[in-house]
Amino acid sequence: MADAKVIPFDDDRSRGGAGARPSRRRSTGSRRSGAEPAVVREVQPLPARVAAAPEGGPETGESPQDRPALQAGPSLPSPPAREPGEGEGVRGGLERRVASGLSFLRRRLTGEYDVDDFGYDAELTDQVLMSLLRPVYEKYFRVDVKGIENIPKAGGALIVANHSGTLPLDGLMMQVAVHDHHPAGRHLRLLAADLVFVLPVVNELARKLGHTLACTEDAERLLGQGELVGVMPEGFKGIGKPFSERYKLQRFGRGGFVSTALRQGAPIIPCSIVGAEEIYPMIGNAKTLARLLGFPYFPLTPTFPWLGPLGAIPLPTKWTIQFGEPIPTDGYPPEAAEDPMLMFNLTDQVREQIQHTLYKLLVQRRSVFF
Amino acid sequence: MGQVVLVTGVARRLAGRFVRRIQRDAQVDRVVAVDAVPPEHHLGGADFIQADIRQATIARVLAETGADTVVHMDVTGTALGGGSRATVKETNVIGTMQLLGACQKSPSVKRLVVKSSTNVYGSASRDPAVFTETTPAKSLPSGGFAKDAVEVEGYVRGFARRRPDVAVCVLRFANILGPTVDTPLASYFALPVLPTVFGYDPRLQFVHEDDVIEVLRIASHEARRGTLNSGTFNIAGDGVLLLSQCSRRLGRPTVPLLLPAVTWAGSLVRTLGMTDFSPEQIRLLTHGRVVATDQMRDTLGFTPKYTTAETFADFVRSRGPGLLPPEALSGAVDRIAALSLRGSGHPPTQSAN
């Protein structure tokens, strides 16, 4: 009975304006090779429907004897049956959002959600963390995204970007850019420095956002699973460089990302990020303090330690993220990953391309803030 | 002629279950169960021999029974019946050395199965997210059961080198859970309120005790066609649960504590002897550990019946409800939902008809 009443809602929703997000969710579901059927991703719009959820979902943690309790629990006043799209759009939309929010809350409270082996919590990322980052992305840094079509619709690919800005906001913004703009709604899995996984809270959030440690094993595993992996090979040298060296690419690590991509045959997509350099103009580096705290650098900006927490607010620069033409790596023989010469050449090629695009974008830029 | 299987550490319930199970296999003639103390559970029709594997008597037992398959399950983290940590270490390390020495002398031994643990990988922030059998540990466990397991595996590798004719299978089990298993992690989950490390949400993997029995059986018999059952294998259920998910599914609230406080409290309860909340346990509950099980599937040819989540659900069923049962929470959410529906109070609209 309850189901019959709910069907119009579902219909309504899939026809209604909420096109972009559900489609994205579906596509993620199908992309993860059968780890979980796409059914889970559907938010149950009505609490009355929730009682039926355990049967359909792969929420295997649900014990059989829990089910009667669940079904007995909500004795809801079932909403009157309505025809879809009867011109009550606003309130209906609000209701649906409340209902889906409550079913989300319910899943979170009972622990009935899935994370992957890396601790990536797709639901939390989509529904909460991305919503928190999006205002920063859209309103604060007003990010322009170019060349999103260079990211393949499916299969593993390695996005290699420049790194700057004292705090790794550029990685997060790149993640939002891919998440919100890519037509297939792909999720970017960033490779983060080991410091991220040492810090409490930060490591927890990073794992839930789908980040993992920048090491060959993890990168290869993710690429092998057909994920989109983001890496910033400059590392601390790039993010902690003084303001005077802005937009000068540092050494690209030891080129490990190239051999990883070669081994997996994944294309390398160079990515240039303009605007992140100026968010915290680092004019000095308190090395002693950094060593005391165990950080690779301790930034001194015109505002940072002097204004206290206020100084930690980034400058509202205008950002551009440009994804470049993919560099294919599948044409090389298997032993190519062991060829240091080829590795250096490819590393340089990627680096040159990013640097070149950076200069081009800088010339086009009208001002740092607009 | 059927197999003669010698199983060590049978006073534990898991090993007892294994002894009872493997007797039913057609190719097994005789099961010899060995432990230093007589088990409280029955062992089916197995011959129990009271022998301490730390003593040289084990060599005589092995020679007299003519066992061709040795299943070494006496590598454990906790003492049986309130023994000290030193005894456990003795049994783990010295016991393994004695047993391996006996096996090396015995011409009849054809197969050795060792129950190890994924603890050997340690748990650190700089570790890769997923361990494979070949991943070297970034920080070798400094003590406790994990170090024992590392040392045991070292001796087993040495044995495999000296006796290449013996098929050696090392099974690294993730955290074993089940209705009857008594592991440190199970007793941790039995706490009314779970202390956690603030700012960390470790990824945990579980393996069900039924699967443990099954994979031990596979390893103790001849390899099936197309599979290989000698070598080192990670054994874990599919998928991952975060500690936060575990606590919610259990319905037990968590108390996040700062890492130094947890370490301090851990050493306090250890000194008081209340629980075995060892440093490696704290590291596991800080950084978590996930292993790859591709080798288990492809080479060993074993597919666990229970996923990590199913294992945990089975474990939850066997325990009583916690302080915040998930059903109560979802019921509360449903009541809020009902209220909000009533509150929005849209008038009962007429249908199109």
Interface residues (C-beta under 8 A of the other chain):
Chain A: P47 V50 E59 T60 G61 E62 S63 Q65 D66 A69 L70 G73 P74 S75 L76 P77 P79 P80 A81 R82 E83 E86 E88 R91 L94 E95 V98 A99 L102 S103 L105 R106 R108 L109 T110 G111 E112 Y113 D114 V115 D116 D117 F118 G119 D121 D194 F197 V198 L199 P200 V201 V202 N203 E204 R207 K208 T212 L213 C215 E217 D218 R221
Chain B: S125 R126 D127 P128 A129 V130 T132 T135 V197 F198 G199 Y200 D201 R203 G239 V240 L241 L242 S244 Q245 C246 S247 R248 R249 L259 H287 G288 V290 A292 T307 A309 E310 F312 A313 D314 V316 R317 P326 E327 L329 S330 G331 V333 D334 R335 I336 A337 A338 S340 L341 R342 S344 H346 P348 T349 S351 A352
